[in-house]
Amino acid sequence: MNFNDLPLEAELLDGLQAMNFKEATPIQEKAIPLILDKKDIIACAQTGTGKTAAYLLPILNILCQRKHPEDKINALIMVPTRELALQIDQQLDAFAYFLPVTSVAVYGGGDGAIFSQQEKAMRSGVDVVIATPGRLISLLNMGKIDMSFVQFFVLDEADRMLEMGFVDDIMRIASYLPKQKQTLLFSATMAPKIRELARKTLIQPAEIHLATSKPADKIDQSAYVCYEAQKLALIKGIFASQALTRVIVFSSSKQKVKEIYHTFKRMHLKVASMHSDLEQAERETVMRNFKNGHIHILVATDIVARGIDIEDIQMVINYDVPHDAEDYVHRIGRTARAGGEGIAITFIAEKEQYKFGAIEKLIEKEVRKVPLPEELGEAPAYHPQPKKRHPRGKYPRKGFNKRPKKSVERTDNK
């Protein structure tokens, strides 16, 4: 469907045209008319499908059509990370280029000046607030922030927020909002906890289910079965043999991220790292340098696996198999976006084989295993099925014969 076929305001369509947005994605095609029809929705769609625009466009459209107080907060978008908050704020600015709509990203990790700026914006009134739960709770605790005019309440990456333990914060924030509002829940998965959250926050929602937990068809997936000690040499070989300029390397720990980063630095490659030890200003600088091409390789923990829209990623490498099978989809979903092509490589150590087997089961596909280079030596055999174990206490003891219970004849008359 073309965006011009949707009932959107001319100024909003002008912004889309300036961004070269022409065809709506499936989630946009399904969600936008329902939101314009003032329905609560619960939408399940994987990363990279355009769900941010699926809720931003109709919200902006309705704010343009409907009279709303200019000195109040009219829409609240909850997200799990500061990176996603900033990303959505940037997208909103682009969509609303020809519209009189204001927004602010509210997130933790900054200095006192940033906190004061966020507080001032919310107190004076801003059309759209994009916030992480922790920082918003801190601001609400200070009082004098009026949330009673909020018309739209969006929960983006709801499954990730629940995984991070934000459910109580979300319910507390919801208690500050008016009962009469439109609530939109977007999630990559539809676990029972998401259903429970939807039951508590949505009213007779329309449901949208797109194909989930499946990587894009144009991602060339492969894997190396290896020992943990072979991983560093393996990744050095990959980058020594070819010039790669748009790559994300994911690792499960910040210690490994730092080790991989220093390995690339010694190879004189343009690399940066992203992990929880970095200050907010440092993270923003890293993402900006990676987006504009000054950095060729980004080594990161899962902090950037979701919600960061970086175009033209050439390759994603999973240095470690992610703990959650769903996270594999989100990691490699950074490449082959908007119908493009991409490469995803995973290193599978012995202790990670069962986790990768769960991934293959989830995506309903056996990922191609590439032989290790000869100079790295032999690789372990791939046996993703867990070893069968006897229940605890059921192992027979050697030389022990269990005696049968003696039958006891009752002699009383009770």
N, C-alpha and C positions, 0 to 999 in steps of 0.2 A: 504494500500500500504506500502511495506517495503521501508525504506530509500535507500537501495541498488538498488531499481528499478528506482530511480531518477538519472538524470545525474549530480551527484555531484562528486567533486574531491576526490581522495583517502584520502588525509590528513583530509578533512572535515568529511568523513565517519569514519575515525579512531577516531576523537574526539567524534562523536555520539556514536560509539561503547563503548568508554571508559565511557560515561555517561549512558550507557544501554538504549539508544534511538534506538528502532527498528522499530516500526510501526508509520507512519505518521498519524496525525489527519486529519479530513476532510478539515479544513482550510489550513493545510500545503499541502495536496495532491492537492488542487485546486490552491493555490496561487503560490507555488514554480515554477511550469512549466511556468506560465504566466510571473513572474518576470524574470526568466531566458531567456524568449523570448523578454525581453526588453519592456514590455508593462506597461503603467500606470495602476494602479488598485485601485478600491474602494471596500473595503471588509467590510461586516457587519457580525460580529460574537460576541457572548457573551463571557464574561470573562471565563477563564479556558479552552479555546479550543486550546491553543498552538499557538496563532497568533504571539507572539514574534519570535519564531523560524521560522514561516512562511515567515517573511521578512529577518531575520538575516541570515539564511542559504543561500539563493540565493545571497544576497549581498556579503557575504564572498566568495562564490564560484566565482562570477564574478570578484571580486577584485583579486583573485588568478590567474585567467585566463587572465585578461586584463591588459595591461601595464598602470600603473598610477603613478603619481609623489609621491614619498615617503615623500616629505617635504610639502605636501599640505593636506587640508581637502577633503576627497573623498566622505564621506557620512555624512548626517546630520539627526538625529532622534529627533523629537520634542515630548516631553511628558509633561503632566500637573503637575507632582509632582517630588520632589527630590527623594522620595522613589522608584518611578518607574524608574527614571534615573539610580539609583544605581543598581536596580535589573537587568535591561537590560544590564548594563555594566558587571555585574558578569556573566550573561548568555553568553554574547559575549566572555568573557575571556575563558569560558569553551569550547564553540564550536570551538574557534580559537586556542586551545592549541597547535596544530601541525602546525599552520599557522603563517606566518610573518605579522600579522595584529595588529595594535595598536588602542587603543580607550581611550576616556576620558569621564567621566560624568561631566557635567557642570550644576551647580545648585546653588541657593541662600541659604542664611541662615548660611553660614560658616563665619569664621574670615578672616582677611586680607590675611593670609598666603594661605588659600585655594583659594581665588580669584586670587592671584598671580600665583599659580600653574596652575590654569585653563587657565589663560591668556597666560602663557608661553607655555603650551602644544598646544594651538590653533595657536599661532604665529609661533612656530617651525614646525608645521604640524603633524597631526595625521590622521590615516585612517578614523576612525569613531568617530563622536562627538554625544553624547546623552545629550540633553539639555532641560532645562525648558525655556519657552519664556522670562521671566523677566530677568534672569541672562544673557542669550545670547544677549539680547538687550543692556544691560549694557556694555558688552564686545565689541559689535559692535560699540557702541557710542565712544569708545576710539580710534577706527581706527586701522590700521595696521594689521587687521585680514582678510586674503584673503579667500573669499568664492567662488571665480570664478571657482574653479576646482571641485566643488561638483557634483557628478554623480547621487547620490541617495538622495531624500528628502522624509523622512517618517514622517507622522503625525499619531502618535499612541494615542489611546484614544481621538480621535478628538472631540467627543461629549462632553467629560469632559472639554477639553480646551475651547470650546465655552461657556459652562456653567460658567466657571471661568472668562470669559471676555477677552480671549486672542486673539480674532479674528483679531484685528488691529495689534497686535504684530506679529502674524503669517504672515499676508500680508506684513508687513514691512520687516520681515526676508526673506521672499520669494523674495523681491526686490533686495536683495544682491546676489541671486543665479543666475547661468547662465540659459538661456532659454532652452538650450539643456540638459535635465536631466530627470531622471526617478522618478516620484512622486507616492508614495504609501500611501493611506489613509486607516486607520483602525479605525472602530468605532463600539461600541456595539449597537448603534441605528442609524436609518437613517431618522432623522428629516429634515424638509425643510432647516434649516440652514446648515446642513451637505451637502445637495445637492448644496446649493449656494457656499459653500466653495470649493467643488469638481469642480464646474463649473469654478471657478476662478483659480484653481491651477493645474488641471489635463488636459491632452490632450487625447481625445478619449479613456477613460479608459475602461478596462474590469471590469465587475462587478461580485462580489461574494456575494451571500446571503445565509447564513446558518440560521438555526432556532435561532431566537432571543427571548429575553424576556421570556424564559422558563427555570426554574431551572432544574438541572440534575434530572433524574428520581429516582436516588438512594438517594436523600435527603429526609429524613423523616421530613415533615413539620407539625408543630402543633402550636397552639396559645392559650394564656390565655386571656380571656376577663376580665378586672379588672378595678378598680379605680386607679388613679395615685398614691394615698397614699398606695396602696397594693403592688406596684412593688418591693420595696426594700425588704420587708419581703418575697415575692415570690422568688426572686433570691437567698436570703439567704437559703431558704428551699431547692432549687434545689441543691446547692453545699454542704449543710449539709448532704443530703441523699445519695450522691454517690461521689466516687473519680473520678474527671475529670482532665485530664492533658493537653489537647490540645484544648483550648476554646478561642474564641474571643467574647467579649460582645460589641455590638455597641450601642452607645447613640448619640443623635442628638446635644448635647451641651457639651462643655468641663467642665462646672460646674457639670453636672451629672456624667461625667466620673470620676471626682475627688471624688465625693461622693461614687460612687460604689467602686472605688479603695480603699478608706479608710475602707469601710465596709468589703471588703475581707481581708485587712491587719489585722483588728481586729479579723478575723476568722483564722488568722495565715496561710493563703493560699499564695502560691507563685504567686504573681500578679504584673503586671506592667501596666502603663497607657501610652497612646499615644494621644497627642493632640497638638494644635498649639502653646501652651506656651513653649513647650520643644525646647531646642537648637538642632541643627543638630546632634552634637556629642551624645547627650542624646538619640535621636531617633534611631541612628544607634546601640547604645549599647542595647537599649530595643529590637530591632528587632533581633539582634544577640543572645541575651539571650533567646528569645522566640523560635527561630529556633533550638537552640542547647539543648532545654529542661530545662534550668535553671529556666525559667519562665513557669508556667502552664496556667495562665490566662492572656489574653491581653484585657484590657478595652480601647476602642478607639472610636474616632469620625470617620466620613467617610473618613478620610485621608488615611486609609488603606483598604478601601472597594474595591478599584480597583488596579490592577497592581502589587500586592505583591504576589509572588508565594511561599506560605508556605505549605509544604507537611503535610499530615496526620492530618489535623484539625478535631477533633472529633465532635465539636459542635459549632454552631454559635447562639448567643442569641441577638435578637433585643430588647433591653430594651425600645426603642421608635420605633414606626412605622416610617420608613423613609418618608421624604416629597415627594420624587419622587418615583413612583411605580417601575421605572427601577432600582433605587438604592437597592430595596429589592433583586432583582435578583443578583446584584453584591455583596451585603453583604453575602447572604447565599451561593453564588458561591465560597466562601473561603473553603467550605467543600465539600466532595465527588468529589474531583478532580481526574483526570486520571482514571475514572471508579470506584473509591472507593465509600464507603458509608459514610453518615454523617447525623447529626441531626440539624435541624433549629427550634428554638422556638422564638415566637414573643409575646410580651406583648402589649395588645391593650387597652388603656384607652378610656374613653367615647369620648373625643374630637378627638380621632384618628380612630374611627370606619369607617368613610367615606373614609379615606385614605387607610385603609386596604381593604375595599370593592373594591377600584380601583385596588389594587394589585391583588386581586382574579380575577377580570375581566381581567386583563392583562395576567395573567398566565393561565387563563381558567381552574381554579381549585378552589374548595372550601376547604380551609385549615381546618383540623380537630381542633375543639375547645375542650380543656381539661378543666374539671371542676376545680375550685379553691379548694385548701385544706380547709377543714371545719373550721380550726382554723383562717382562714383569713376572714371569714364572707361571706356574699352574694356578688355576682358579678352583675354588670349591665347587662341588656339584650343587645343582639347584634342586632343593627339595623343600618347596614352600609349605607343605603340610606339616602341622605340628606333630611331634612325637607323642604317641599314645602313652598315657601314664595311668597307673592304677590309682584309684581313689586312695586318699591318705588312710593308712592303717589297714589296707587290704592286701599288702604284700605278705605272702606266707613266710613265716619264720623258719629258717633252716633248722631241722632237727626237732621241730616242735609239733607235737600232735595234740590237737585240741580235743579235750575230753568231752564226751557227751554229758549233757546235764542229767543228773539223777532224778528220777521221778520220785516225788514225795507223796506218800499216801496220807490223806487227812484222816485223823482219828477222832477229831471233835465233831460235835453235832451242829455246829453253827452253820 
